[in-house]
Amino acid sequence: MESNQMQRKRYTEQQIVRILGEAEAGVTVEELTRKYGVSRNTIY
């Protein structure tokens, strides 16, 4: 049985820390959402 829902991406703890570190370093949320394919809400 096929699911029509989007499959969720899983990130390791290290990847999450790196993404949040980039945000703290001044990378805009828009850039991060494009780069990593996540929503604005995911960043916050």
mmCIF file of the N, C-alpha and C atoms, coordinates in Angstrom:
data_MODEL
# 
_entry.id   MODEL 
# 
loop_
_atom_site.group_PDB 
_atom_site.id 
_atom_site.type_symbol 
_atom_site.label_atom_id 
_atom_site.label_alt_id 
_atom_site.label_comp_id 
_atom_site.label_asym_id 
_atom_site.label_entity_id 
_atom_site.label_seq_id 
_atom_site.pdbx_PDB_ins_code 
_atom_site.Cartn_x 
_atom_site.Cartn_y 
_atom_site.Cartn_z 
_atom_site.occupancy 
_atom_site.B_iso_or_equiv 
_atom_site.pdbx_formal_charge 
_atom_site.auth_seq_id 
_atom_site.auth_comp_id 
_atom_site.auth_asym_id 
_atom_site.auth_atom_id 
_atom_site.pdbx_PDB_model_num 
ATOM 1   N N  . MET A 1 1  ? 0.835  -1.176 0.000  1.00 0.00 ? 1  MET A N  1 
ATOM 2   C CA . MET A 1 1  ? 0.000  0.000  0.000  1.00 0.00 ? 1  MET A CA 1 
ATOM 3   C C  . MET A 1 1  ? 0.884  1.245  0.000  1.00 0.00 ? 1  MET A C  1 
ATOM 4   N N  . GLU A 1 2  ? 0.668  2.140  -0.979 1.00 0.00 ? 2  GLU A N  1 
ATOM 5   C CA . GLU A 1 2  ? 1.475  3.336  -1.107 1.00 0.00 ? 2  GLU A CA 1 
ATOM 6   C C  . GLU A 1 2  ? 0.889  4.491  -0.324 1.00 0.00 ? 2  GLU A C  1 
ATOM 7   N N  . SER A 1 3  ? 1.749  5.300  0.253  1.00 0.00 ? 3  SER A N  1 
ATOM 8   C CA . SER A 1 3  ? 1.304  6.474  0.998  1.00 0.00 ? 3  SER A CA 1 
ATOM 9   C C  . SER A 1 3  ? 1.527  7.720  0.147  1.00 0.00 ? 3  SER A C  1 
ATOM 10  N N  . ASN A 1 4  ? 0.532  8.591  0.111  1.00 0.00 ? 4  ASN A N  1 
ATOM 11  C CA . ASN A 1 4  ? 0.657  9.834  -0.643 1.00 0.00 ? 4  ASN A CA 1 
ATOM 12  C C  . ASN A 1 4  ? 1.268  10.953 0.180  1.00 0.00 ? 4  ASN A C  1 
ATOM 13  N N  . GLN A 1 5  ? 1.586  10.686 1.430  1.00 0.00 ? 5  GLN A N  1 
ATOM 14  C CA . GLN A 1 5  ? 2.181  11.698 2.289  1.00 0.00 ? 5  GLN A CA 1 
ATOM 15  C C  . GLN A 1 5  ? 3.667  11.824 1.979  1.00 0.00 ? 5  GLN A C  1 
ATOM 16  N N  . MET A 1 6  ? 4.179  13.055 2.183  1.00 0.00 ? 6  MET A N  1 
ATOM 17  C CA . MET A 1 6  ? 5.612  13.261 1.989  1.00 0.00 ? 6  MET A CA 1 
ATOM 18  C C  . MET A 1 6  ? 6.377  12.505 3.060  1.00 0.00 ? 6  MET A C  1 
ATOM 19  N N  . GLN A 1 7  ? 7.466  11.916 2.658  1.00 0.00 ? 7  GLN A N  1 
ATOM 20  C CA . GLN A 1 7  ? 8.306  11.216 3.621  1.00 0.00 ? 7  GLN A CA 1 
ATOM 21  C C  . GLN A 1 7  ? 9.132  12.244 4.387  1.00 0.00 ? 7  GLN A C  1 
ATOM 22  N N  . ARG A 1 8  ? 9.209  12.098 5.704  1.00 0.00 ? 8  ARG A N  1 
ATOM 23  C CA . ARG A 1 8  ? 9.959  13.034 6.535  1.00 0.00 ? 8  ARG A CA 1 
ATOM 24  C C  . ARG A 1 8  ? 11.446 12.744 6.437  1.00 0.00 ? 8  ARG A C  1 
ATOM 25  N N  . LYS A 1 9  ? 12.222 13.812 6.385  1.00 0.00 ? 9  LYS A N  1 
ATOM 26  C CA . LYS A 1 9  ? 13.671 13.663 6.414  1.00 0.00 ? 9  LYS A CA 1 
ATOM 27  C C  . LYS A 1 9  ? 14.100 13.554 7.868  1.00 0.00 ? 9  LYS A C  1 
ATOM 28  N N  . ARG A 1 10 ? 15.086 12.762 8.110  1.00 0.00 ? 10 ARG A N  1 
ATOM 29  C CA . ARG A 1 10 ? 15.624 12.616 9.457  1.00 0.00 ? 10 ARG A CA 1 
ATOM 30  C C  . ARG A 1 10 ? 17.027 13.192 9.477  1.00 0.00 ? 10 ARG A C  1 
ATOM 31  N N  . TYR A 1 11 ? 17.279 14.011 10.464 1.00 0.00 ? 11 TYR A N  1 
ATOM 32  C CA . TYR A 1 11 ? 18.594 14.604 10.620 1.00 0.00 ? 11 TYR A CA 1 
ATOM 33  C C  . TYR A 1 11 ? 19.223 14.088 11.901 1.00 0.00 ? 11 TYR A C  1 
ATOM 34  N N  . THR A 1 12 ? 20.540 13.905 11.859 1.00 0.00 ? 12 THR A N  1 
ATOM 35  C CA . THR A 1 12 ? 21.240 13.483 13.071 1.00 0.00 ? 12 THR A CA 1 
ATOM 36  C C  . THR A 1 12 ? 21.349 14.678 14.015 1.00 0.00 ? 12 THR A C  1 
ATOM 37  N N  . GLU A 1 13 ? 21.645 14.400 15.255 1.00 0.00 ? 13 GLU A N  1 
ATOM 38  C CA . GLU A 1 13 ? 21.810 15.482 16.226 1.00 0.00 ? 13 GLU A CA 1 
ATOM 39  C C  . GLU A 1 13 ? 22.911 16.445 15.789 1.00 0.00 ? 13 GLU A C  1 
ATOM 40  N N  . GLN A 1 14 ? 23.975 15.912 15.219 1.00 0.00 ? 14 GLN A N  1 
ATOM 41  C CA . GLN A 1 14 ? 25.091 16.743 14.758 1.00 0.00 ? 14 GLN A CA 1 
ATOM 42  C C  . GLN A 1 14 ? 24.650 17.662 13.618 1.00 0.00 ? 14 GLN A C  1 
ATOM 43  N N  . GLN A 1 15 ? 23.821 17.162 12.702 1.00 0.00 ? 15 GLN A N  1 
ATOM 44  C CA . GLN A 1 15 ? 23.331 17.989 11.610 1.00 0.00 ? 15 GLN A CA 1 
ATOM 45  C C  . GLN A 1 15 ? 22.438 19.108 12.136 1.00 0.00 ? 15 GLN A C  1 
ATOM 46  N N  . ILE A 1 16 ? 21.598 18.805 13.109 1.00 0.00 ? 16 ILE A N  1 
ATOM 47  C CA . ILE A 1 16 ? 20.708 19.804 13.689 1.00 0.00 ? 16 ILE A CA 1 
ATOM 48  C C  . ILE A 1 16 ? 21.522 20.895 14.371 1.00 0.00 ? 16 ILE A C  1 
ATOM 49  N N  . VAL A 1 17 ? 22.540 20.497 15.125 1.00 0.00 ? 17 VAL A N  1 
ATOM 50  C CA . VAL A 1 17 ? 23.397 21.470 15.802 1.00 0.00 ? 17 VAL A CA 1 
ATOM 51  C C  . VAL A 1 17 ? 24.078 22.375 14.779 1.00 0.00 ? 17 VAL A C  1 
ATOM 52  N N  . ARG A 1 18 ? 24.531 21.801 13.677 1.00 0.00 ? 18 ARG A N  1 
ATOM 53  C CA . ARG A 1 18 ? 25.199 22.596 12.634 1.00 0.00 ? 18 ARG A CA 1 
ATOM 54  C C  . ARG A 1 18 ? 24.233 23.600 12.011 1.00 0.00 ? 18 ARG A C  1 
ATOM 55  N N  . ILE A 1 19 ? 23.002 23.154 11.709 1.00 0.00 ? 19 ILE A N  1 
ATOM 56  C CA . ILE A 1 19 ? 22.004 24.039 11.116 1.00 0.00 ? 19 ILE A CA 1 
ATOM 57  C C  . ILE A 1 19 ? 21.692 25.190 12.070 1.00 0.00 ? 19 ILE A C  1 
ATOM 58  N N  . LEU A 1 20 ? 21.455 24.879 13.341 1.00 0.00 ? 20 LEU A N  1 
ATOM 59  C CA . LEU A 1 20 ? 21.154 25.920 14.314 1.00 0.00 ? 20 LEU A CA 1 
ATOM 60  C C  . LEU A 1 20 ? 22.355 26.836 14.529 1.00 0.00 ? 20 LEU A C  1 
ATOM 61  N N  . GLY A 1 21 ? 23.545 26.287 14.451 1.00 0.00 ? 21 GLY A N  1 
ATOM 62  C CA . GLY A 1 21 ? 24.757 27.104 14.560 1.00 0.00 ? 21 GLY A CA 1 
ATOM 63  C C  . GLY A 1 21 ? 24.864 28.095 13.419 1.00 0.00 ? 21 GLY A C  1 
ATOM 64  N N  . GLU A 1 22 ? 24.504 27.658 12.221 1.00 0.00 ? 22 GLU A N  1 
ATOM 65  C CA . GLU A 1 22 ? 24.506 28.567 11.077 1.00 0.00 ? 22 GLU A CA 1 
ATOM 66  C C  . GLU A 1 22 ? 23.506 29.691 11.293 1.00 0.00 ? 22 GLU A C  1 
ATOM 67  N N  . ALA A 1 23 ? 22.347 29.352 11.848 1.00 0.00 ? 23 ALA A N  1 
ATOM 68  C CA . ALA A 1 23 ? 21.327 30.371 12.113 1.00 0.00 ? 23 ALA A CA 1 
ATOM 69  C C  . ALA A 1 23 ? 21.853 31.387 13.130 1.00 0.00 ? 23 ALA A C  1 
ATOM 70  N N  . GLU A 1 24 ? 22.515 30.922 14.167 1.00 0.00 ? 24 GLU A N  1 
ATOM 71  C CA . GLU A 1 24 ? 23.070 31.826 15.171 1.00 0.00 ? 24 GLU A CA 1 
ATOM 72  C C  . GLU A 1 24 ? 24.206 32.669 14.614 1.00 0.00 ? 24 GLU A C  1 
ATOM 73  N N  . ALA A 1 25 ? 24.902 32.144 13.613 1.00 0.00 ? 25 ALA A N  1 
ATOM 74  C CA . ALA A 1 25 ? 26.023 32.863 13.013 1.00 0.00 ? 25 ALA A CA 1 
ATOM 75  C C  . ALA A 1 25 ? 25.561 33.939 12.032 1.00 0.00 ? 25 ALA A C  1 
ATOM 76  N N  . GLY A 1 26 ? 24.249 34.002 11.786 1.00 0.00 ? 26 GLY A N  1 
ATOM 77  C CA . GLY A 1 26 ? 23.740 35.077 10.937 1.00 0.00 ? 26 GLY A CA 1 
ATOM 78  C C  . GLY A 1 26 ? 23.196 34.650 9.591  1.00 0.00 ? 26 GLY A C  1 
ATOM 79  N N  . VAL A 1 27 ? 23.227 33.358 9.279  1.00 0.00 ? 27 VAL A N  1 
ATOM 80  C CA . VAL A 1 27 ? 22.635 32.896 8.023  1.00 0.00 ? 27 VAL A CA 1 
ATOM 81  C C  . VAL A 1 27 ? 21.126 33.082 8.134  1.00 0.00 ? 27 VAL A C  1 
ATOM 82  N N  . THR A 1 28 ? 20.517 33.648 7.097  1.00 0.00 ? 28 THR A N  1 
ATOM 83  C CA . THR A 1 28 ? 19.080 33.909 7.174  1.00 0.00 ? 28 THR A CA 1 
ATOM 84  C C  . THR A 1 28 ? 18.285 32.610 7.160  1.00 0.00 ? 28 THR A C  1 
ATOM 85  N N  . VAL A 1 29 ? 17.114 32.672 7.776  1.00 0.00 ? 29 VAL A N  1 
ATOM 86  C CA . VAL A 1 29 ? 16.241 31.498 7.829  1.00 0.00 ? 29 VAL A CA 1 
ATOM 87  C C  . VAL A 1 29 ? 15.854 31.075 6.411  1.00 0.00 ? 29 VAL A C  1 
ATOM 88  N N  . GLU A 1 30 ? 15.633 32.039 5.527  1.00 0.00 ? 30 GLU A N  1 
ATOM 89  C CA . GLU A 1 30 ? 15.281 31.709 4.142  1.00 0.00 ? 30 GLU A CA 1 
ATOM 90  C C  . GLU A 1 30 ? 16.371 30.890 3.470  1.00 0.00 ? 30 GLU A C  1 
ATOM 91  N N  . GLU A 1 31 ? 17.623 31.275 3.710  1.00 0.00 ? 31 GLU A N  1 
ATOM 92  C CA . GLU A 1 31 ? 18.739 30.519 3.132  1.00 0.00 ? 31 GLU A CA 1 
ATOM 93  C C  . GLU A 1 31 ? 18.783 29.096 3.690  1.00 0.00 ? 31 GLU A C  1 
ATOM 94  N N  . LEU A 1 32 ? 18.575 28.974 4.996  1.00 0.00 ? 32 LEU A N  1 
ATOM 95  C CA . LEU A 1 32 ? 18.618 27.654 5.626  1.00 0.00 ? 32 LEU A CA 1 
ATOM 96  C C  . LEU A 1 32 ? 17.487 26.763 5.128  1.00 0.00 ? 32 LEU A C  1 
ATOM 97  N N  . THR A 1 33 ? 16.281 27.336 4.963  1.00 0.00 ? 33 THR A N  1 
ATOM 98  C CA . THR A 1 33 ? 15.158 26.518 4.492  1.00 0.00 ? 33 THR A CA 1 
ATOM 99  C C  . THR A 1 33 ? 15.424 25.987 3.094  1.00 0.00 ? 33 THR A C  1 
ATOM 100 N N  . ARG A 1 34 ? 16.021 26.815 2.238  1.00 0.00 ? 34 ARG A N  1 
ATOM 101 C CA . ARG A 1 34 ? 16.353 26.350 0.881  1.00 0.00 ? 34 ARG A CA 1 
ATOM 102 C C  . ARG A 1 34 ? 17.472 25.314 0.911  1.00 0.00 ? 34 ARG A C  1 
ATOM 103 N N  . LYS A 1 35 ? 18.503 25.590 1.677  1.00 0.00 ? 35 LYS A N  1 
ATOM 104 C CA . LYS A 1 35 ? 19.686 24.724 1.715  1.00 0.00 ? 35 LYS A CA 1 
ATOM 105 C C  . LYS A 1 35 ? 19.364 23.322 2.241  1.00 0.00 ? 35 LYS A C  1 
ATOM 106 N N  . TYR A 1 36 ? 18.523 23.266 3.297  1.00 0.00 ? 36 TYR A N  1 
ATOM 107 C CA . TYR A 1 36 ? 18.276 21.988 3.955  1.00 0.00 ? 36 TYR A CA 1 
ATOM 108 C C  . TYR A 1 36 ? 16.901 21.402 3.679  1.00 0.00 ? 36 TYR A C  1 
ATOM 109 N N  . GLY A 1 37 ? 16.055 22.149 2.954  1.00 0.00 ? 37 GLY A N  1 
ATOM 110 C CA . GLY A 1 37 ? 14.748 21.615 2.599  1.00 0.00 ? 37 GLY A CA 1 
ATOM 111 C C  . GLY A 1 37 ? 13.804 21.465 3.789  1.00 0.00 ? 37 GLY A C  1 
ATOM 112 N N  . VAL A 1 38 ? 13.894 22.397 4.743  1.00 0.00 ? 38 VAL A N  1 
ATOM 113 C CA . VAL A 1 38 ? 13.016 22.370 5.903  1.00 0.00 ? 38 VAL A CA 1 
ATOM 114 C C  . VAL A 1 38 ? 12.135 23.620 5.907  1.00 0.00 ? 38 VAL A C  1 
ATOM 115 N N  . SER A 1 39 ? 11.098 23.605 6.713  1.00 0.00 ? 39 SER A N  1 
ATOM 116 C CA . SER A 1 39 ? 10.211 24.769 6.800  1.00 0.00 ? 39 SER A CA 1 
ATOM 117 C C  . SER A 1 39 ? 10.754 25.778 7.802  1.00 0.00 ? 39 SER A C  1 
ATOM 118 N N  . ARG A 1 40 ? 10.234 26.991 7.733  1.00 0.00 ? 40 ARG A N  1 
ATOM 119 C CA . ARG A 1 40 ? 10.615 28.036 8.696  1.00 0.00 ? 40 ARG A CA 1 
ATOM 120 C C  . ARG A 1 40 ? 10.323 27.560 10.124 1.00 0.00 ? 40 ARG A C  1 
ATOM 121 N N  . ASN A 1 41 ? 9.177  26.908 10.324 1.00 0.00 ? 41 ASN A N  1 
ATOM 122 C CA . ASN A 1 41 ? 8.809  26.442 11.661 1.00 0.00 ? 41 ASN A CA 1 
ATOM 123 C C  . ASN A 1 41 ? 9.808  25.434 12.210 1.00 0.00 ? 41 ASN A C  1 
ATOM 124 N N  . THR A 1 42 ? 10.407 24.664 11.353 1.00 0.00 ? 42 THR A N  1 
ATOM 125 C CA . THR A 1 42 ? 11.402 23.685 11.796 1.00 0.00 ? 42 THR A CA 1 
ATOM 126 C C  . THR A 1 42 ? 12.617 24.386 12.395 1.00 0.00 ? 42 THR A C  1 
ATOM 127 N N  . ILE A 1 43 ? 13.022 25.493 11.803 1.00 0.00 ? 43 ILE A N  1 
ATOM 128 C CA . ILE A 1 43 ? 14.179 26.233 12.288 1.00 0.00 ? 43 ILE A CA 1 
ATOM 129 C C  . ILE A 1 43 ? 13.893 26.826 13.663 1.00 0.00 ? 43 ILE A C  1 
ATOM 130 N N  . TYR A 1 44 ? 12.671 27.336 13.833 1.00 0.00 ? 44 TYR A N  1 
ATOM 131 C CA . TYR A 1 44 ? 12.308 27.960 15.107 1.00 0.00 ? 44 TYR A CA 1 
ATOM 132 C C  . TYR A 1 44 ? 11.899 26.896 16.078 1.00 0.00 ? 44 TYR A C  1 
# 
